[in-house]
Amino acid sequence: MLRVTAVAIVLGILTLAGCGHSGYAVRSVPSIAADNVGKPVSRLQEAFGEPRKIDQTSTKWVYVWFLPQKPAGAPIGFHGCELEVTVDAHTQRVLGYSLSNIGWSNCRDVARRIRVAER
């Protein structure tokens, strides 16, 4: 019985670790946004889900995500990080981004789990 339990634990750890293939990592919002400049906006949609809104013009689109946060010691209210991403309308590639702290939040403290590419 002990051996079966040990094998199950090892298999679980290997599954979580991803065995060196594609997996997930926890990264801060600023580093995720910076790493995706020049890349397809779909990568950000995988990390943050559907945007709160998308403003469109003929040359660029602005995607807006609100990422809620509950900072320790903050009063009850609206806290989080707003991420605005400018995207080329034709190529759907990220041109740039801006971050705004809302309430007592700090965007550097907001992290998301993202998919890591295969090696």
N, C-alpha and C positions, 0 to 999 in steps of 0.2 A: 504494500500500500504506500509506503514511504517513497519507494522508487517511482511509482506512477505519479505521485504528487510532485516530485522533483522534476520529472520530465515535463509535466504540464506547466510548471513554473518557468522552466527554461524555454519552452515553446512560446509561452506568452511574452517573455522578455524579448525573444528574437522577433516576434511579430511586431511588438511596439517599436523596437529599434529599427525596423525596416530592413535588416540584414544588408545594409550598405546600398540599397536601391532607393527609389523615390520614397520620400517620407514627408514629415512635417516638422516645422521649427516654429518657435514663438519669437516674434520680432516686434520691435516698436513701430508705431505708425510712421514716424518720420523716416526711418530707414527703409520701410517697405515702399513708401512713396518715392523716395530718392532713387532707389534701385530700379524702379519701373519707368523712369523718364526715358523716352525713346522706344518703349516696348508697347505692345498692344494693351489697351485699356481692359480687355477681358481678364487679364491677370489680376488687376485690382478688384474686379467684380468677383473673382473667385475668393479673394481674401476678405472683402468687406460686404459681400452680398449685393443686392440691388441698391442703387443710389436712391437717396431721398428725392432728388430731382435732377433733371438734365435740361439745361438751357442750351438752345441750338441757334446758331447762325449759319450762313452759307459756308464759312471757312473754318469755324471751330465750334466745339461743344464743350460745355462746362458741366462736369459731373460733380454732385455734392453728396457727401456722406456725412451723417451725424453718428458718432460713436459714443454712446452713453457711458458714463463712468460714475462710480460712487466713491469719491475720495473720503478717506478716513477723517472724521472730525468735521466734515462739511455739513452745513445746515441743510435741511430738506429743501429740495429745489431741483432746478434744471442744470445738470453738470455733464460735461462731455467734451469731445473734440470734434470740430467740424473740418473736414478735408474737402477742399475744392481742387479739382483736377481739370486742367485745360487739355483738350484732345483735338488733334487735327481731324476735321470732318471727313476727309477723303481716305486717309490711311488708318484712322482709328488708333493712332499712336499717341502716347502721352507726351505733351509738350512741356508741361510744368505743373506745379502744385503749390498750394498754400494751406497752412494749418492755422486754426483759430481755437484758443482755449475758451471754453464756455463755463461760467461759474467758477468753481474752485478747482476745476480740472487742469491737468497739465498734459499736453499731447505727448510729451516724451514718456509719460508713465502708462499710456494706453498701448497695449500690445495685442496682436492678433496671431493666430496660428495660420501659417501659410504653407503651401506645398513647396517642397524643395525638389529641384530637377534631378533626374537620374544622372548617375555618373557614368 
